[in-house]
Amino acid sequence: MKLFQKTVKFLLPLLFGIGIIWFMLTKIDFDAVVGVVSQGISWTWVAVSLFFALLSHIIRAIRWRMQISTLGVTPSAHDMCVSVFGNYGLNLIFPRLGEVWRCNYIAHGYGLSFSTTIGTMISERLADMVIAFLMMVLAFALEHQVFLDFFATHGDAGSNIANLLASPWLWAGVAVVVLVFFLSRHFFRNNRFYQYVSRLFRNLWEGVVSIRSLRCPWLFVVWSLLLWGAYYVSTYTQLFFFDFTSHLSPAAGLTVFVMGSLSLLVPVQGGLGAWHAAVIFTLTCYGIPETEAFSFALVSWAIEQGFVLLLGVYALIVVALKKK
């Protein structure tokens, strides 16, 4: 049964992503895509983009190490990098599995509570959400017409979301969940299972608030800004892979980056399909023909995720050698 569940969790996101790619291929002449790619790729810019991608992983490891150090241990920088490399590599197989493996690797290696370690990761992701939101606001301010075109094209989806948020059933459900939570605290406080769950959430919260215990909170902010700066530069330099996107401005690169980042909320391996669709649409808003936009998305994604896979393999080799 467990094997079946794992297989389903692996295949469903993968098939969903492949389905999106197949749907796009039915609308595009694949021979034309091959012709575009065969015209040449700037491998110098590929190297620059991958350098900043690697830098972003290293910065994430350094930033997370700051949080882990508040729990009384200081993991080696190499171990932190291995955990991040393995995180992204495993996510290419099972979406979100990488985060669990990453926390377990550090918790097991340094005698920490797994739930507390998860809490530190949640707090860093909350910080990421704040910065990502600010970058989205900046992109909208600079290139608002592109976003207006996007929502105009997807008006039905926007109205459906608005209707959902306005539904009394949604908020009634939220109220019921909150009520059940508080009632459970009163009636089940002596229940063993409740105490276990309560202790688990306390450990999570301890990890979440680890940011408050940092010696230099401002340094955490600096690393966060550098992290997302590296993400952005890695994406922007991808525009120089091909001549037909090299003329796009840094603001356009920010728009591509934001739209691509939003698509990663869809739980598929490496954003397969969802990332392509978001980037292709964004590029077409800037006048890039669909065939060229698809070529860009296909090549950029393959190069980036291929690099992530190599880093993941490196991480797994390091872990395997440690066990010997």
N, C-alpha and C positions, 0 to 999 in steps of 0.2 A: 504493500500500500504506500509506504514511504517513497519507494522508488518511483511509483506512478505519480505521486504528488510532485516530486522533484522534476520528473520529466515534463509534466504539464507546466510547471513554473518556468522551465527553461524554454519549452517549445512555443508557448502562447505569445510571449513578448517577441520572440524571434520571428514567428510567422506573421505577427502584426507588422513588424518593421519591414519584412520582405514583401508583404502585401502592399505597403505604401510604395516601395520602390517599383514593384511590378506595375502598379497603377500608373505611376509616372512614366514608366517605360512605354506603356501603351499609347501615350500621348506624344512621345518624342522618338525621332529617328535615331536608333542606337548607332547605326553606321556613321551618322553625322557626328555623334558624340565621339566615336573612335577617331574620326578625322580631326576633330578639334584637339583632342588630347595628343594625337600624333604630331601636331604642329610644334610641340615642345613645351617643357616645364622648366622654370627657373630653379634649378637645384640649389643655387646659392641662397635664394629666399626660403626654400624648404629647410635648409640647415638653420637659418636665422629663426624661423618659426618654431622648429623643434627645440632649439636652444631655450627659447622663452617658455615653451611648454615644460621642459625639464626644470627650468628655474622655478616655475610656479609650484611644481611638486615639492621641490626642496624647501621653498618658503613655507608651504603648508606644513611640512614636517617640523620645521623650526618653530613655527607658531604653536603647533600642538604640543611640542616639547615644553614650551613655557607653561602651558596649562597642566600637563602631567607632573611637572616639577612641584606644583603646589600640593600634590598628594603625598609628598615625602620621598619621592624617588626622582632620579634624573637619568632617563634612558639615553643611550648613546645616539648621536646624530645619525649614524648609519642605520641603526635599528628603526629609528623614526622614519627615515627615507624608505627603508624596505617595507614598512607597514603601509605607507602611502602608495608606493609602486604596486604592491600586491592588491591594495584596495581597488585601484582603478583597473588593474588587469583582470581581477575576478569579476568585476562588474560587467565585463564584456561577455561573461558566460551566464551569470545569474545576476540580474539587476538588484542592487542593494545588498547582495551578499558580501561585497567587498568591505563595506563599513563594519559588518559583524566580524569578519576575519581580522580586520585591522585592529579593532579594539581587543579582540581575544588574544592576538599576537602580543600586544604590549602588556595586557593584564596578566597573561600567563608567564611572560618572560620576566616580569618585575614584581610579581606577587601582589597585584592590585585587584580590587573588586571589579569584575567585568561590568556590572551595572554602573559603577562610578565612572569607569573609563568611557562607557557609552555616553554618560552625562556630559563629560568634557567635549566629546565630539558634537553632541547636540548644541552645546553653547557656542562652539566655533561655527556651526552651520547657521545658527541664529545671527551671528555677526555677519556671515556671508550674505544672508538674506537682506540685511539692512543695506550693505554696500551694493548688492545687485539691484535692489529697488532704487537706490540713488542713481545708479548708472542708467537704469531704465528711464527715470525722470529726466536725466540729462539728455539722453538720446531723443526722448520725445520733445524736449524743448528745442533741440537743435534741428531735428528732422521730423517735426510733427506731421508734416504732410504725408510722409511715408506710412506712419501709423494710422492716420485718418483713412488713407487708401486701404490699408489692411482691414480695419474694422468695417469700412463701407463694403468691401468685398465679402466679408464674413458677418454680415449684419444679423443673420438668423442665429448664429452662435452667440453673438453679443446679447440679443434680446432674450434668448433662452437662459443665459446666466443671470440676467437682470430679473427675469420672472422667478427663477429659483430662489434668489436672495429675498425676493418680496413675498415668497410663499409663507403663509402662517403655519403650514405643516412643518416646514424646516425649523422654525424657531420654537414651535411646540415640542419637536423632538429634542432640540438642544435643552429646553427647560426640563424635560423628563430626565435626560441624562444627568443634569446637574442635581436634580432632586434625588435621584437614586444614589448618586455619589454621597450626598450628605446624610441620607438615611442609612446607608451602609456603614458609615463611620459610627453612627449611634448604636445600631442594633448588632453589628457584627465585629465590634472592636476586639472581642475576646476570641474570635474565630481564628484558628491556626492559619487557614488560607489567607484570610484578610490581613493577618499580621505579616505573612510572607510578602504579599503584594505591597503592603504599606512600607515595609523595610526596603523593598526593591525601589519604590519611588523615592524614598529618602536618599538612597544611594545615588539614584539618577540626579536628584536635585543637588546633591553635594558636588557632583561633577559639573552640572550646569553653572553653579555659582562660583566655580573655580576661578573665573575671570576676576572676581572681586579680590581674590587672594594674591593676585600677581604683584610682584614687587614693582614692576613698571607697566601699569596698564596702558600708558600711552604708547609703549613699544609694541604691544599687541595690536593697537590701532594702526601703527606704522606698517607692521608686517602684513596686516590685512589689506591695506591700501596697495602695498607692493605686490601682494598675491594677485589681486584683481587687475592691477596694472599689467602684470605679466600675462595673465589670461587674455586681456584685451590686445596687447601687442602681438601675441602669438596668433590671434585670429586676424588682426589687421594685416600682418605681413603675409598671410595666406593670399590676400588679394593680389600680391605681386607674383604669384605662381604663374599667372597667365597675363598676356598683354591686354586682353579685353576687360580685365577688372583692375588693372594697375592704375587707372586714372581716377578711381573712386577716392573720395576725400577721407580723412581720419574720422569725420562725423559719420560718413556712410559706413565705415568700418565698425564704428560703435553700434550702429543700428543692426548690422549683420550679427555682431557679437551678442547683442541683447536678445534679438529674435531667436538666435541659435540656442542661447542659454535657457530661454523660456521653454523651448521645445524639449529640453532635457528633463523637464518635469514628467514627461511621459515615460513610464518605467519599461523601456526597451533597451536592449544591449547597445551601449554606446550611443544612444540617440538614433539608432538605425531607422531610417525612414522619416521619423519626425523631424530630426535635425535637417535632413535633406530638404524636406518640404518647406520648412521655415526659411532656410537660407535661399532656396530657389525663388520663393515668392518675393523675398526682400530684394534680391538682385534684379528681378524683373521690374520691380518698382523703380529701379534706377536706370531702366532702359536696356538692361542686359538681356539678349534673346534667351528663350527657354533652353535651347540646346546648349549654349555656352554656360548658362547658369547651372544646368544639370551636370555638365562636365566638371565645373568648378567644385560643386558639392561632392560629387563622386570621388574626385581625386583628393581633395582636401581631407575628407572624412577618412578615406582609406589610409592616407599617409599618417594622419594624427592617431588613429586608432591602432594602426600597425606599430607605431612607436610605443603606445600605451601597452600593447601586448608584449613587446620586447622587454619593457620595464617590469611587467608582471612576471614574465618567465624568469628574469634575473632574481626577483624577490623570492619566487618559489624555489629556485636553485639554492639561494642563501639559506632558506629555512631548512631545506633537505640536508644540506651539508652540516648544519648545526645539530641535527638529530643524530648524526653518526658518532 
